[in-house]
Amino acid sequence: MKGVCLKFYTEEFQKHHGYLLYEWLLEFAKKHGIAGGSVFRTIGSFGRHGVLHEEHFFELASDVAVEISFVLERDRVELFFSRLKEEKLNLFYTLSEVEFGFLLPSSLEEPTP
């Protein structure tokens, strides 16, 4: 199938409605019918302001970037964006065309509850 990979980037400890933003985004996406999502933690990054964020061995609480990724159908993106805009979130994102699918027979694709 053809679709898109939607990625958001934020700081690890950024919060929204009292939750870590990446956790909130995963729950929000799930609630709005996105089939799956993943969060990846960086070991170093910098953004548009040029501030370097790195993880160091002796730091107990570094604030590195996280990437929150979703793969979804192209027609679902605008609806998802409109719902996120209602939340007044200013998030940096990337959107890339992807091909996706399953290697297993269709009877094994969906997990049983």
C-alpha positions as CSV (number, residue, x, y, z in Angstrom):
1,M,0.0,0.0,0.0
2,K,1.1,3.6,-0.5
3,G,0.9,6.1,2.3
4,V,3.0,8.6,4.3
5,C,5.4,8.5,7.2
6,L,4.5,11.4,9.5
7,K,7.2,12.3,12.0
8,F,7.1,14.9,14.8
9,Y,10.1,16.1,16.7
10,T,10.0,17.5,20.3
11,E,12.1,17.6,23.4
12,E,11.9,14.6,25.7
13,F,10.3,16.3,28.7
14,Q,8.0,18.7,26.9
15,K,4.5,18.3,28.3
16,H,0.9,18.8,27.1
17,H,-2.1,18.6,29.4
18,G,0.2,17.3,32.2
19,Y,1.5,14.4,30.1
20,L,4.8,14.0,28.3
21,L,4.0,15.3,24.8
22,Y,5.2,12.1,23.1
23,E,3.0,10.0,25.3
24,W,0.1,12.3,24.7
25,L,0.6,12.2,20.9
26,L,0.6,8.4,20.9
27,E,-2.7,8.3,22.8
28,F,-4.2,11.1,20.7
29,A,-3.3,9.2,17.5
30,K,-4.7,6.0,18.8
31,K,-7.9,7.7,19.8
32,H,-8.2,9.2,16.3
33,G,-7.8,5.9,14.4
34,I,-4.1,5.9,13.6
35,A,-3.1,2.2,13.5
36,G,0.3,2.6,15.2
37,G,3.1,4.8,16.3
38,S,6.6,4.7,17.7
39,V,8.8,7.0,19.7
40,F,12.6,7.1,19.2
41,R,15.0,8.9,21.7
42,T,18.0,10.6,20.3
43,I,21.5,10.7,21.8
44,G,22.2,14.1,20.4
45,S,20.5,16.8,18.3
46,F,20.1,20.5,17.5
47,G,17.2,22.4,16.1
48,R,16.5,25.7,14.4
49,H,18.0,27.7,17.3
50,G,21.3,25.8,17.0
51,V,21.3,24.7,20.7
52,L,23.1,21.3,21.0
53,H,21.3,18.8,23.2
54,E,23.3,15.7,24.1
55,E,23.0,12.8,26.4
56,H,25.9,12.4,28.8
57,F,26.7,9.5,31.0
58,F,26.7,11.4,34.3
59,E,23.5,13.4,33.7
60,L,20.4,12.0,35.4
61,A,18.0,14.1,33.3
62,S,19.1,15.2,29.9
63,D,16.5,16.8,27.6
64,V,17.3,15.3,24.2
65,A,14.9,15.2,21.2
66,V,12.4,12.5,20.5
67,E,11.0,11.5,17.2
68,I,7.3,10.3,17.1
69,S,6.5,8.4,13.9
70,F,3.3,7.3,12.4
71,V,2.7,5.5,9.1
72,L,-0.8,6.2,7.7
73,E,-2.9,6.6,4.6
74,R,-2.4,10.0,2.8
75,D,-6.1,10.9,3.2
76,R,-6.0,10.7,7.0
77,V,-3.2,13.3,7.4
78,E,-5.3,16.4,7.0
79,L,-7.9,15.2,9.5
80,F,-5.2,14.3,12.0
81,F,-3.5,17.8,11.5
82,S,-6.8,19.6,11.9
83,R,-7.4,17.8,15.2
84,L,-3.9,18.6,16.4
85,K,-4.3,22.3,15.5
86,E,-7.3,22.4,17.8
87,E,-4.8,21.5,20.6
88,K,-2.7,24.6,19.7
89,L,0.4,22.6,19.5
90,N,3.4,24.1,17.6
91,L,5.2,21.0,16.4
92,F,7.9,20.5,13.8
93,Y,7.0,17.6,11.5
94,T,8.2,15.9,8.3
95,L,6.0,14.0,5.9
96,S,7.4,11.4,3.4
97,E,5.8,9.1,0.9
98,V,6.2,5.4,1.9
99,E,5.1,2.0,0.8
100,F,3.9,-0.3,3.6
101,G,2.4,-3.7,4.1
102,F,2.6,-7.0,5.9
103,L,4.6,-10.1,5.1
104,L,2.2,-12.4,6.8
105,P,-1.0,-13.8,5.3
106,S,-4.0,-11.5,5.9
107,S,-5.5,-13.9,8.5
108,L,-2.5,-13.2,10.7
109,E,-2.3,-9.4,10.2
110,E,-4.8,-8.3,12.9
111,P,-4.0,-9.3,16.5
112,T,-6.9,-10.9,18.4
113,P,-8.2,-9.1,21.5
